[in-house]
Amino acid sequence: MKKTLTLFLFILFSTCAFSQELVTWSFESKKLDSGKLELTFKGTIPKPWYMYSSILINDGPAQTKIQLDTTSAATLDGELKDAFDAKKKFDEAFGIDVLIFEENAEFRQIVTRTNGKAGVVSGIISYQICNGKECLMEEVPFTFKLEEDASISDGSSATISSDDSNNSSGNESLLMFILIAFAAGIGSIITPCVFPMIPMTVSFFIGGNSNKRSGIIKGIVFGLSVTLIYTLIGILVSVFKSTDATDVMGTHWLPNVLFAVMFIVFAISFLGAFEITLPGSLANKADSKADKGGIIASFFVALAMVIVSFSCTGPFVGSILAAGVTGGLAFKPVIGMFVFGFAFSLPFVIFSIFPSMMKKLPKSGSWLNVVKVVFAFILIAFALKYLSAADQYLGYGIISRTLFISIWIGIGILLTLYLIGLFKTKHDHGAEEGVGYFRILLAIFSLSFTIYISTGLAKNDLNGLSSLLPPKEITVAELPQNTPIEGTTISGLCGVAKYADAKHVPPYGLQAYYTISEAIECAKQQNKPVLLSFKSLTCSACKLMEANVWSKAEILAILKNEVVLANLYVDNETELPENEWITSTIDGKVKKTLGRVLRDYQLSRFGVASQPYYVLIDHSEKTLVKPVGECSEADFKKFLTDGIKKFKGE
């Protein structure tokens, strides 16, 4: 009776552990034209867990995706899409930037009805969440009811939610973009095309017969006009009106190459080779309207300012538009240009209100040329970023991380040499040009940054710059488990392993099985315990565990010589023959793939769904010692040695 009660409590606990999923989901739907429907999936993620995006990253983590049941009254139209920007995070295990959601995630899927009759759209949404120490592969069923009149309502499995707020990472990304746009607007002020025009423009506001109130109004109208003009530019760029189009702009090789060429052309212009200007007739017409005076004239002064300063503001405007277009949201260029225009016009408005402050401005001089050259070097550096993105898209692998960092080091050295006066550009004029405190400070900053970047050629991962750099080249110590290395075979200790393939090769030349029954049969022949290693190809915590712990000499010796390894991939999509299907005791569903069978075994047997998860068992599947997940080298060694000793009866 006691054993029965214990077994009942264990099954009850396991069932509860399974049913209480970490992520809380709500489902919504919206009717579109032509028999199409938009399904929305919203997930609330507890801290410190994070979920991966729906965007597939080659050799990266598992993407969030959906699968419709074959009985569904609709078919997929396109792929599952993120509803807003995911946050970039450098993942040490994969050696690349991954896209994640924290706290909240939202995905959208378009489906097309197969007929106008009533029915249901059902399926599962599968996703992976991690917290830095362990990962979970989850599947959640959903059902949407289709009414006869082609309207749609959510089924009993869907909880309706009216929360339209984006997640914190999306807000953070947008806030950073706004801050950059604002900084670009302020930075444009200290360029040779704009800075000398401040006194002349402000004198227009307060000169003549204007009183102080009139000058302030003119200044405010000027500021609003500049902001409006730049905002209109953003609106023109935002004619895409589609996140699909902006996704292409952000990832495809062609726009990245175009952005790189644009940056290089502007950089060459800044270095003095030529000057980029808009047609002079535009400025002349604006000047003629401004000469008429009055409040309306302030608008044309603003228009003339935007036109004549284009040769200096163009790179800033281009950068903001490029960042906006590649940001995945159609309205981002509008926000970027609004903030840029506001920041750009702000000093003019302030000086029109407090004209006496202009006396504190530094005089125009050679320092403005220095600023222009510094911007040129920065533009070249960022052009390389876009070329690298194009190279990654095409898969050529020409611009490696090492080459990228080396070029940036070269740019930093050249900039430092220029700042200390070892060479000059066309902007610099003989004796007028000197090396003052301003240039020395910039040189110190440039040299410091160059030294910091150079550490990336050694062991520093430069995580602070991971969004700009190409993916890290993975070393043998960080080798993913699906990458064969010299000496690796696709077999176990006792022969060829069932369901073995090149995609699931163990690391470090280890030999393994992929089913528990095969591992136990071999363990009987070898008289060794079995190490069950629950993992997934897309589990970053699993990769880090194998890179940092399994790679150690003592651990590796134990894994090779004293246990039979069972690599149990819970994301293995291999279809099993019908005689190997199981009906889950957890949810009552039939599991038809190897990964789902193994995941069900882990849940029902141990009440745990996370990976990595390590269990030492004997030949009767009895657990020898307490299982462990992600842990230190010392703890993992103790787990192995204690289990082996118990197996041997020591």
Number of C-alpha atoms within 10 A of each C-alpha: 6 7 8 9 10 11 12 12 12 16 19 14 15 20 17 13 16 19 11 9 14 17 21 14 21 19 22 20 19 14 15 13 7 8 15 19 22 16 19 19 22 22 19 19 20 14 10 10 20 23 28 23 28 23 19 15 14 8 13 20 26 25 20 22 20 21 14 19 16 11 11 17 22 23 17 16 14 10 14 24 19 21 20 20 23 27 20 17 16 20 21 18 23 24 22 23 22 21 23 23 27 22 18 21 28 25 20 20 20 21 22 18 21 13 12 14 13 14 20 21 23 21 19 16 17 16 21 21 25 20 15 16 18 21 26 23 21 20 17 15 15 22 20 23 18 21 14 12 9 17 16 20 18 20 18 11 15 17 14 16 12 7 8 8 10 15 20 16 20 20 16 13 15 19 12 12 20 21 14 18 30 21 16 23 26 19 17 24 23 18 22 21 18 20 18 16 16 15 16 11 20 24 15 20 29 21 13 9 8 14 11 16 12 16 23 22 17 26 30 22 19 30 24 19 23 29 22 19 18 23 22 16 16 25 19 11 19 20 10 15 12 13 20 14 15 20 16 15 18 22 17 18 19 16 20 25 20 16 22 24 17 17 26 21 20 25 24 17 18 27 23 16 13 13 13 14 13 13 10 10 9 13 18 14 13 19 18 14 16 21 13 11 15 13 18 15 21 27 24 24 24 25 23 22 20 22 20 19 21 20 21 24 23 19 23 22 24 15 21 28 24 21 19 28 27 23 23 24 22 24 20 24 29 23 21 29 28 26 24 30 27 24 23 27 22 22 18 23 24 17 21 29 21 12 19 9 11 15 9 7 10 9 11 14 12 15 21 19 23 24 17 23 26 20 21 23 21 17 24 20 21 18 22 24 22 24 22 26 23 23 20 19 15 13 9 10 12 13 20 18 17 18 13 18 20 17 14 22 21 13 18 24 18 16 23 23 16 19 25 18 16 9 11 17 14 12 17 18 12 8 6 8 16 15 12 12 9 11 19 15 13 18 21 14 14 22 19 14 15 21 14 13 20 18 13 17 14 9 7 11 16 17 15 10 11 18 16 16 22 24 19 20 13 14 10 13 16 20 21 27 20 18 15 19 15 7 8 15 18 22 20 21 20 17 13 14 18 13 16 17 12 11 13 22 24 25 24 22 16 21 24 32 29 25 20 18 13 18 26 25 15 21 21 15 10 14 17 21 29 29 25 24 21 23 29 27 20 23 29 28 25 26 25 23 22 24 21 14 22 22 19 13 10 12 17 17 14 16 18 16 11 18 25 31 28 25 23 25 24 25 23 21 12 12 15 16 10 10 7 12 16 18 13 16 14 17 11 9 10 13 20 19 20 24 22 24 24 22 25 24 20 22 20 21 12 17 19 17 24 22 26 25 21 21 24 26 22 20 18 8 14 10 17 20 17 11 17 14 19 21 14 12 17 10 13 20 17 12 20 23 16 17 25 23 12 13 20 11 7 7
